[in-house]
Amino acid sequence: MENKSLHHILRIFISMKTALFLLAVIILCSIAGTIIPQERTVTTAGPVFRFLYYTLNFGDIYHSSWFSFLLFCLCLNLAVCSFSRLPTLWKATFSQPVWPNPIGWQQEIRMNTSCETALATIRLSLEKAGFRTQNSQSNRIYARKGQIAPWGTLLVHISVLLIASGAFYGSVNGFRYTIQLTPGETVVIGSSDYPGAGQSFSLALKNFATERYSNGQVSDWISSLEIIQDGKTTAAQDVKVNHPLSYQGISFYQSSYTNVYQARLRFSGLPDQTIQLQEKQPYILDDQQGIAVMPVRYLPDFDPQNPMVSRSPNPVNPHIIYLTYAGGRPLGMNAIPMEKTISLPGSPLEFIFHSVQEASGLEVKYDPGLPVVFSGFILMSLAFFASLYPQRRTVYVEIRPNGNTALLSIAMFGKTQLPEEELQVICQSIMSEEENRSARGARYDKL
């Protein structure tokens, strides 16, 4: 009883229905990974969403253990399904088909020649039409074409297997991080922080520029990057959106732009402490009392009449829009000029913004399974062509002597439409070939 139950479970697991179900779930999870912010800190969402976000790793779906498990199950299912179909496909393609008995002959042709000559004429006509002929008996032949079509379906399964395997391998052995660098800053890319990175090297941001349209809107960000390894610059490139820098299989994409705020934290009787804040990221000053400051926007030319829009890009009247928290709750949004002291409610701390610097947001991505995924897509394109374009046809021919002539009976079977029209073309080709033979024979007799 246990063996039957186990066999039943295995049959369910290796079925195509299970493969389609797993594929649908993976697609839905991929859509969720596109919609849900990845690799970010969630503080304002509800407790249920925060629980799912962190417990189920919704913040990094593509590298989560459960997503890797789904990919592994899909790979295993497709591998078993493809292997189980292989003997049937091999037999259907390379073994001699069973001669149907009886056959509903579709065409009969009387040929004014011997059976041996008629057999050669028929074989030549079928081969010109793209058929592969083979003798069944001395007076019977069959011909087939389009036998690659069933293999197209198998190749589609294998291509999906390659895509899923590449995605699974990349999710386990790859990484994707977002880093922020200011001009002149350097970060070390090594295997300790970036598994699979290989030999360590340094990534330096030499310069960062924001290009704008005539109306002031951002048109592009440009990061001038250098790769330094063993004390030498081994690569340098201006990275733009959709123009990444690749080195040792690791790609650096221009993904975002932000401001980095330098501030001083002052407490009575103690030296000032210099801190760095990211735009739109709360900086906790007192965890117990829930006191935090979050810079929202830098306005180089502050306009009191329109406080959220800068009058010009020039630092004429620089202000910072910021938000303060007390007891874990936002108190309100304010604007303050540089170097002016901010008194925090309920705390002896004082806070002073003293400089702002543009920072480049770079996505660091390493996906060792990407070549396998690309190979899968290429194979899938070929597989769809192989399964949809070739037309499967099987022709059965029987030749019977009729005095000094031969009587030809022919039938065609196919998996797609219009086999009867094709049969008419083949019959006309046979008759034309016979006429050509007769004409050549007559010319030979005259000679």
N, C-alpha and C positions, 0 to 999 in steps of 0.2 A: 504493500500500500504506500509506504514511504517512497519507494522508487518511482511509482506511478506519479505521485504528487510532485516529486523533484523533476521528473521528465516533463510534466505538464508546465511547471514553472519555467524550465529551460526553453520549451517551445514558445512560450509567450514572450520570453526575453529576446529570442533571436528572430522574432517575426518582424515583417516590414511595418506592421502597425505600430509596434513599439519604437522602431526607428523614426517613423514620422512623428510620433508623440514626443520623443526626446528632442528631435529637431525643432518642433514647434516651441517647446519649453525653452530651448537655448535661444531661439530667435526672440522670444518675449523677454528673456533676461537681458539680451543684448540691447533691446530697445530701452529697457529700464536703466541699463548702464549709460545710455546716451542722455536720458532725461534727468536722472538723479545726479546731482553734483558729485563728482568723484574726487577722492583725496582732499576733502575739505573738512573743516571743523564745523559741526552743526550745533548751534547754541539756541536758536530761536524757535526750533520746531517743537512739536509736542512730545511727550515722554514716550509714546508708542513708536513714533517714527525714529526717535533717537535710539530706542532699544533695538529696533530692526537695523538701523543704519550701522551701529557699532557691533552688535552681537552677530548678525548675519553678514557683516562686512559689506553692506550695500555701498560703502564709500570706496570700495575697490573691488567691484563685482568680478572683473575679468581675472583677478588673481586670488579670488576666494577659493576655499577648499571645496565648497559645494558646487561651484561652477566648474571647477576642474573635474570633479567627480561626474557631472553630467556629460562633459566632453569625453571622459574615459569610457563611460557606458555606451555612448553613441559609437565611439571607435570600435569597441569590442563587438557591439551588435552588428555593425556594417561588415566587419571582418568575417564574422561567422556566417552571415547571410551570403556574402559574396563567395566564400569558400564552398558553401553548401550548394550553390547554383552552378559551380564550375563543371562538375561531371556531366550534368544535363546539357549544358551548352556545348561542351566538347563533343558529346555523342551526337547532338543534333546537327553540328557543323561538319564533322569529319567522318561520321559513320555513313554507310550506304543506307538510304531510306528504303523502307519496306515498300515493295511494289503493291499498290492497291489492287484489290481484286473483288469485284469487277471495277473497271474504270469507265466512267461516263465520257466516252470519247467526244471531243468537241469539234474536231475537224478530221476529214478523210481526204487524202490526196492520192490520185493515181499518177504514178511516175513511170514514164516510158523508158525504163532502164532496169538493170539488174538490182537485186537487193543489196549487193556489196557496193555498187556505185551509188545507190540511193542513200545508203548509210553514210558514206563519205560526204555526200552533198548536204545531208541534214546536219551532220556534225560541223561542217564548215559554216553553215548558215547560223547555227546556234552560237558558235564561238564568236562570229562577227557581232552578234547581238549581246555579247558580254557574258554568255553562259559558260560554265565549266561542265563538260560532258563526261560521262562514264558509262561503260557497258554494264547492263544488268544481266542480259543473256545474249546469245548470238544474234537474236532479232529484236532485242529491246535495248534501248538506251534511256538514260535520264540525264537531265541537265539542271543545274542550279545557279542562281546568282543572288546577290544581296545577303549572303549568309553572315556578313559582318554585323548586320542590324541587331540581332539578339545580344551581341557582345557590347553594343553601345550602352545598353542598360547596365550591364556589369561594370563598364568603365565609369558610368555616372556614379555608381555606388562607391567604386574605388576612389574617384575624385573627391566625393564628399568625405570619405575616410581620410584622405590626405589633408583636406582642409581642416577637419576636426582634429586630426593628429597634430598638425602644425600649430593650431590654436592651443591645444592642450600642452604641447611641449613649450610653446612660448609663454603660456600662463604660469608654468611651473618654474622655468629657468630664466624667464625674462623679467623686466621691471619697467615701470613708468613713474617718474617723479617730476614734480614741478619745483624749480628752484628760482630764486630771485637774486640778481646780482646788480650791484651799482658799478659804474665805471671805475676801473682800477681794482676791482675785487676779484679774487681767485678762489676757486673751489677745487678740491682734489676729488677725482673720480677714480675710486679704487674698489676692489672686490669686497672690502670690509663693509662699506656702506651700499655698494651697488653690486650684488652678487652676479657673477658672470661677466664683469667688466674686463677681466683679464689684467694685463699689466697696468699699474696705476699711472695716471697722467693728470696734469692740472689744466683746468679750463679757466681762461682769463677773459674778462670783459674789458676791452680796451676803450670802447666808446659806445655810447647809445644815443640815438637820435630819433626824433619823432617827426615824420613828414606830414604836412597838412595841406588840405585843399585851400583854395582862395577864400572860402567861407569859414575857415578855421577848423573844420572837422578833420579828424585824423585819417590820413590815407595809408600810412604804413609806419611800421616800427623797424628800425635797423639796428642790429647788434653786431658790433665788430668783435669777433671771437678769435682767440688764439689757443691752440693746443700746445702745451709745453710738456715734453717728456725727456727725462734725463738731462735737464738743463737746456734743451734745445727746442726751438719753435718748429714743430713738425707739421702744423697745419694752421691756416688762417683763412677766414672767410667772413664776409658780411652776410649775416643771417637775416632773412626777411620771412614774412608769412608765406608758407608754401615753398620756401627755398632753404631747407635745413642744411646743417653741417653734419657729415657722417664721418666717424673715426672709430676704427676697431669694431665695427658693427653697431656702434652706439650713435644714435641720431639726436641732434639738438634742434628743436623747433622753436621758432618765435611764436609764443602763445599768448602773451599778455603784456600789459604795461601797468605800472603802479608807481606810487610815490613812497619813499621811505623817509620817515620823520625822525630827526635827531632832537632829543629833548633832555632837559635837566630836571632831576627829581631832587627837591630840596626838603630837608627835615631840620628843624631847629636844633642848632648845636652840632650838626654833622656836616661834613663836606658834601657838595653837590655830587649827585650820581648821574652819569650820562647813560641814557637808555635809547633804544631804537624801536620805533613803532612802524608797523605795516598799515597801509591804508585799508580802512574798513575791517580791521582786526582789533578786537578789544585787547587792551593791555591791562592786566590785573595788577593793581597797586597794593591792595589789601584784601587778601582772600577771605579773611574772617568777617570783615564788614561788607564784603561784596562791592568794593570801590574799584572802578575801572575807568579808563579813558580810551576812546576810540576816535582817531582822526578820520574824517569822512571825505574831505576834499580840500585841495589847495587852490586858492584863488590869487593869482599874482597881482590882479588889479581889482580889488574888492569894490563893489558898488552897493551901498546901503539900500538903494531903491530896488535892486534886483540881486539879493544876497547870494543866490546860487550860481550866478553866471559872472565870469570875469569880463571886465570891460575891454581888456587887451591882454596879449600874452606877455607883456613886459611887467617886471616886478616894480610897479609904481606904488601900489598900496597892498602889499602882500598880507593876506589873512588866511586863517585855517578854520574850516568848519569842523567842529568836533562835537562829540557826544559823551556825556559823563553818566556813570552808573553809581548808584548807592543802594546798598542792600540787595544787589543783584537786579535792580530795576532801573531803566533809563530815566534820567531826570529831564532831559530836553537837549535840544541842539542849539549851539551857540557859535558865534564867529569871534575870533580873537586875532589881533595882529601879532607878528613875531616879537619875541622877547618880552611879552607881557605875561605876568604871573597869573596862574589859574589857582584859585583857592578851592580845594576839594571839600565838599560838605561833610561834616562829621569827622574830619580827619585833620591832623596838624600838617599833613603833607602839602607841599606846593609844587606846581607843575609848570614848566616853561618850555614852549616850542622855540627852538633857536635856528633850525635850518631844515630845508627840504631838498631831497635829491631824487631824480628820476631813477627808477630801477626797471630792469628788463626781466620779464617773466619768461623763463625757458622751460620747455618740456623735454626732459631727458628720457629717451625711450630706447630700450634694447629688446628686440624680439627675434630670438634665434630660430623660431619656427616660421618666420615670414617666407623664406624660400620654399618651404614645403607647401605653404598655403598658396603661393603663386603657382606652383607646379600643379596643385589640385585644380585651380581655376582653368589653367591651360588644358589640362586633361578633360575637364568637364566640357569645354567648348568643342574639343574633338569628339567627345563621346556623344554629345547631342547631334553633331553632324553625322556620326556613324549610325546612330539609332533612327534618325528621321529621314536622312536623304536616300540611302540605298533602299530599293524595293525588292522584297523577298519574292522570288519566283521559283517554281519547280515545274519542269516540263517532262512529261512521260511520252515516249515515242515507241510504237510497235510497228515493225515492217513485216509484211506477209507477201509471199510470192503470189502472183496472179498471172499465170502463163509466162510470157516473156517480159512482163512488167512487174512493178512492185506497188503494193497498196500500203499507203502510209496512214496510220491512225495516230493522232496527236491530241494531248490535253495539257492544259496549264493550270496550276493552282498558285495562289498568292495570298499574302497577308494584307495587301493593300488593294485599292480599287483598280479597275481598268485592265485586268489580266486578259479579258476576251479581246479588247482592242489590240493589245500587244501580240496576242496569238495570231490575229489576222496579219499583222506586219511580218511576223516570222514565216507564216505560210507563204506570203507573197515573196519573201526573200528566198524561200526554198524553190519556188517555181521559177524565179528569175535565175537562180543559180543553175537549175536544170536546163533552162533554155540556153544559157551561156555554154554549158557543157555540150549540148546538142549542136549548137552553132560551131563550136570548136571542132567537134567530131566530124561535122559535114565538111568543113574546110580541109580537114585532114584527109577525108576520103577523096576529095577532088584532087588533092596533091598526089 
